[in-house]
Amino acid sequence: MATAADIIKAALRKSGIQAHETEIEAEEIAAGLEDLNDWASRFETSVLALGFVPVSNAGDTINIPLEAV
């Protein structure tokens, strides 16, 4: 399982928003955490129940398979 920070960093890099060699700022992680919780909660209620529980810290483990994100 991945942490919230792992998912946020991967999303920023895969989308081209953040370069691999650039450090991700704390503000970006905080915004990403809010976006992750919003997205996963909407996905959970309208698409497919994966057992997502909103997280409050970037170091929290996301208890859904990484390939589902």
N, C-alpha and C positions, 0 to 999 in steps of 0.2 A: 504494500500500500504506500501511497505517496503522501507527503504533507501538503498542506494548502500552499505553502511557499513554492514547493516543487511544481505544482500545477500552474500557479500564477507566473512563475518565471518561464516555464515552457510555453505558455500562451503568449506572453510578451515577445518572446524570441521567435516563435513560429509565425506570428503575425507580422513580423518585421518591425515592430515598435521598438524593440530593444536589441542591440547587437550582442552577440555572444561574449565579446570581450569587455563589454561595459557593465559595471556594477549596477544593480537595480536598487534604487533609493527606497528608503523606508516608507515614504509617502506613496510610492507606486505600489508597494506591497499592500499597504493599508487600503488603497483604492481597489486593488485587485481582489482583496479579501471580501470587500463589500460586493463587488461584481460577481465573484464566485458564488457567494451565498445566494444572491438574487437569482442568478442563472440556474443553479442547481435546485433551488426551491421551486422555481417555475417548471423546470424539467420534471422534477419529482411529482408534481401535482397534475401536469397536463400531458406528459408523454410516456414516461416509464418510471415506475417506482424502483429505485435502486437502493433504498435505505439510507439516503443522504440525511445527515443531521447538520444543521448550520454550525459553523465553527467560529470561534472568537479570536484565535491566535494563529498566526501564519505557521507556527510549528505543529499545529494540531494535525493528526492523521485523518485523511479523508478515507472513509470506510466504504469506498466503492472502487471497483477495478479501474486502474489508470486508463485502460483502453476505452472505457466508457465515457471519458471526458473529452 
